Amino acid sequence: MPAGLAAQSRETVYVITDLTSRQASPERIATILRAHLVFENRLHFVRDTAFREDASKIRTGHGPENMATLRSFAINQLRAAGHTNIGAGLRTTALCPYERPLAVIELN
C-alpha cells in the first residue's frame, strides 16, 4: 500500500435491543453502548484501584460475586456520603475503623 494511505476496514456488530427499528439507529446504539462502557469502566476501575480486585485470591463458589457486591456497596456508600475520591474516602474511614464505617452507612 502506498505511504500515507490508510487501510479501510469494516466491522459488523450485532446488538439485541428492545428499541424499534426507527429508534435503533447506529448512532443511537453507539451512544447507548458508550454510556454503558463509561459506567462499567468507572466502577471496575475504582474497584480495581481502590480494592485491588484483579489481584484477589477469592476464586471459588460465590466468593468473587459476593466480594464484588460488597466492594460496590462500599463505593456507593462512600459516594452517597459525599466522597468523590474513593481511595481518599477509604483512607479517611480507616482512620477510625470502629466509628467511621458505621457513620458512612448511618448506623452510628
Contact map, one row per residue, 1 for C-alpha under 8 A:
111010000000000000000000000000000000000000000000000000000000000000000000000000000000000000000000000000000000
111110000000000000000000000000000000000000000000000000000000000000000000000000000000000000000000000000000000
111110000000000000000000000000000000000000000000000000000000000000000000000000000000000000000000000000000000
011111000000000000000000000000000000000000000000000000000000000000000000000000000000000000000000000000000000
111111100000000000000000000000000000000000000000000000000000000000000000000000000000000000000000000000000000
000111110000000000000000000000000000000000000000000000000000000000000000000000000000000000000000000000000000
000011111000000000000000000000000000000000000000000000000000000000000000000000000000000000000000000000000000
000001111100000000000000000000000000000000000000000000000000000000000000000000000000000000000000000000000000
000000111110000000000000000000000000000000000000000000000000000000000000000000000000000000000000000000000000
000000011111000000000000000000000000000000000000000000000000000000000000000000000000000000000000000000000000
000000001111100000000000000000000000000000000000000000000000000000000000000000000000000000000000000000000000
000000000111110000000000000000000000000000000000000000000000000000000000000000000000000000000000000000000000
000000000011111000000000000000000000000000000000000000000000000000000000000000000000000000000000000000000000
000000000001111100000000000000000000000000000000000000000000000000000000000000000000000000000000000000000000
000000000000111110000000000000000000000000000000000000000000000000000000000000000000000000000000000000000000
000000000000011111000000000000000000000000000000000000000000000000000000000000000000000000000000000000000000
000000000000001111100001000000000000000000000000000000000000000000000000000000000000000000000000000000000000
000000000000000111110000000000000000000000000000000000000000000000000000000000000000000000000000000000000000
000000000000000011111111000000000000000000000000000000000000000000000000000000000000000000000000000000000000
000000000000000001111111000000000000000000000000000000000000000000000000000000000000000000000000000000000000
000000000000000000111111100000000000000000000000000000000000000000000000000000000000000000000000000000000000
000000000000000000111111100000000000000000000000000000000000000000000000000000000000000000000000000000000000
000000000000000000111111100100000000000000000000000000000000000000000000000000000000000000000000000000000000
000000000000000010111111110110000000000000000000000000000000000000000000000000000000000000000000000000000000
000000000000000000001111111110000000000000000000000000000000000000000000000000000000000000000000000000000000
000000000000000000000001111111000000000000000000000000000000000000000000000000000000000000000000000000000000
000000000000000000000000111111100000000000000000000000000000000000000000000000000000000000000000000000000000
000000000000000000000011111111110000000000000000000000000000000000000000000000000000000000000000000000000000
000000000000000000000001111111111000000000000000000000000000000000000000000000000000000000000000000000000000
000000000000000000000000011111111100000000000000000000000000000000000000000000000000000000000000000000000000
000000000000000000000000001111111110000000000000000000000000000000000000000000000000000000000000000000000000
000000000000000000000000000111111111000000000000000000000000000000000000000000000000000000000000000000000000
000000000000000000000000000011111111100000000000000000000000000000000000000000000000000000000000000000000000
000000000000000000000000000001111111110000000000000000000000000000000000000000000000000000000000000000000000
000000000000000000000000000000111111111000000000000000000000000000000000000000000000000000000000000000000000
000000000000000000000000000000011111111100000000000000000000000000000000000000000000000000000000000000000000
000000000000000000000000000000001111111110000000000000000000000000000000000000000000000000000000000000000000
000000000000000000000000000000000111111111000000000000000000000000000000000000000000000000000000000000000000
000000000000000000000000000000000011111111100000000000000000000000000000000000000000000000000000000000000000
000000000000000000000000000000000001111111110000000000000000000000000000000000000000000000000000000000000000
000000000000000000000000000000000000111111111000000000000000000000000000000000000000000000000000000000000000
000000000000000000000000000000000000011111111100000000000000000000000000000000000000000000000000000000000000
000000000000000000000000000000000000001111111110000000000000000000000001000000000000000000000000000000000000
000000000000000000000000000000000000000111111111000000000000000000000000000000000000000000000000000000000000
000000000000000000000000000000000000000011111111100000000000000000000000000000000000000000000000000000000000
000000000000000000000000000000000000000001111111111000000000000000000000000000000000010000000000000000000000
000000000000000000000000000000000000000000111111111110000000000000000011001000000000000000000000000000000000
000000000000000000000000000000000000000000011111111111000000000000000000000000000000000000000000000000000000
000000000000000000000000000000000000000000001111111110000000000000000000000000000000000000000000000000000000
000000000000000000000000000000000000000000000111111100000000000000000000000000000000011000000000000000000000
000000000000000000000000000000000000000000000111111110000000000000000010000000000000000000000000000000000000
000000000000000000000000000000000000000000000011111111110000000000000000000000000000000000000000000000000000
000000000000000000000000000000000000000000000011101111110000000000010000000000000000000000000000000000000000
000000000000000000000000000000000000000000000001000111110000000000000000000000000000000000000000000000000000
000000000000000000000000000000000000000000000000000111111000000000000000000000000000000000000000000000000000
000000000000000000000000000000000000000000000000000111111110000000000000000000000000000000000000000000000000
000000000000000000000000000000000000000000000000000000111110000000000000000000000000000000000000000000000000
000000000000000000000000000000000000000000000000000000011111001100000000000000000000000000000000000000000000
000000000000000000000000000000000000000000000000000000011111101100000000000000000000000000000000000000000000
000000000000000000000000000000000000000000000000000000000111111100000000000000000000000000000000000000000000
000000000000000000000000000000000000000000000000000000000011111100000000000000000000000000000000000000000000
000000000000000000000000000000000000000000000000000000000001111111000000000000000000000000000000000000000000
000000000000000000000000000000000000000000000000000000000111111111100000000000000000000000000000000000000000
000000000000000000000000000000000000000000000000000000000111111111110000000000000000000000000000000000000000
000000000000000000000000000000000000000000000000000000000000011111111000000000000000000000000000000000000000
000000000000000000000000000000000000000000000000000000000000011111111100000000000000000000000000000000000000
000000000000000000000000000000000000000000000000000000000000001111111110000000000000000000000000000000000000
000000000000000000000000000000000000000000000000000010000000000111111111000000000000000000000000000000000000
000000000000000000000000000000000000000000000000000000000000000011111111100000000000000000000000000000000000
000000000000000000000000000000000000000000000000000000000000000001111111110000000000000000000000000000000000
000000000000000000000000000000000000000000000010001000000000000000111111111000000000000000000000000000000000
000000000000000000000000000000000000000000100010000000000000000000011111111100000000000000000000000000000000
000000000000000000000000000000000000000000000000000000000000000000001111111110000000000000000000000000000000
000000000000000000000000000000000000000000000000000000000000000000000111111111000000000000000000000000000000
000000000000000000000000000000000000000000000010000000000000000000000011111111100000010000000000000000000000
000000000000000000000000000000000000000000000000000000000000000000000001111111110000000000000000000000000000
000000000000000000000000000000000000000000000000000000000000000000000000111111111000000000000000000000011000
000000000000000000000000000000000000000000000000000000000000000000000000011111111110010011000000000000010000
000000000000000000000000000000000000000000000000000000000000000000000000001111111111010000000000000000000000
000000000000000000000000000000000000000000000000000000000000000000000000000111111110000000000000000000000000
000000000000000000000000000000000000000000000000000000000000000000000000000011111110000000000000000000010000
000000000000000000000000000000000000000000000000000000000000000000000000000001111111000000000000000000000000
000000000000000000000000000000000000000000000000000000000000000000000000000001111111110110000000000000000000
000000000000000000000000000000000000000000000000000000000000000000000000000000100111110010000000000000000000
000000000000000000000000000000000000000000000000000000000000000000000000000000000011111110000000000000000000
000000000000000000000000000000000000000000000100010000000000000000000000001001100011111111000000000000000000
000000000000000000000000000000000000000000000000010000000000000000000000000000000000111111100000000000000000
000000000000000000000000000000000000000000000000000000000000000000000000000000000010111111110000000000000000
000000000000000000000000000000000000000000000000000000000000000000000000000001000011111111111000000000000000
000000000000000000000000000000000000000000000000000000000000000000000000000001000000011111111100000000000000
000000000000000000000000000000000000000000000000000000000000000000000000000000000000001111111110000000000000
000000000000000000000000000000000000000000000000000000000000000000000000000000000000000111111111000000000000
000000000000000000000000000000000000000000000000000000000000000000000000000000000000000011111111100110000000
000000000000000000000000000000000000000000000000000000000000000000000000000000000000000001111111100110000000
000000000000000000000000000000000000000000000000000000000000000000000000000000000000000000111111100100000000
000000000000000000000000000000000000000000000000000000000000000000000000000000000000000000011111111110000000
000000000000000000000000000000000000000000000000000000000000000000000000000000000000000000001111111110000000
000000000000000000000000000000000000000000000000000000000000000000000000000000000000000000000001111111000000
000000000000000000000000000000000000000000000000000000000000000000000000000000000000000000000001111111100001
000000000000000000000000000000000000000000000000000000000000000000000000000000000000000000001111111111110000
000000000000000000000000000000000000000000000000000000000000000000000000000000000000000000001101111111111000
000000000000000000000000000000000000000000000000000000000000000000000000000000000000000000000000011111111111
000000000000000000000000000000000000000000000000000000000000000000000000000000000000000000000000001111111111
000000000000000000000000000000000000000000000000000000000000000000000000000011001000000000000000000111111110
000000000000000000000000000000000000000000000000000000000000000000000000000010000000000000000000000011111110
000000000000000000000000000000000000000000000000000000000000000000000000000000000000000000000000000001111111
000000000000000000000000000000000000000000000000000000000000000000000000000000000000000000000000000001111111
000000000000000000000000000000000000000000000000000000000000000000000000000000000000000000000000001001100111
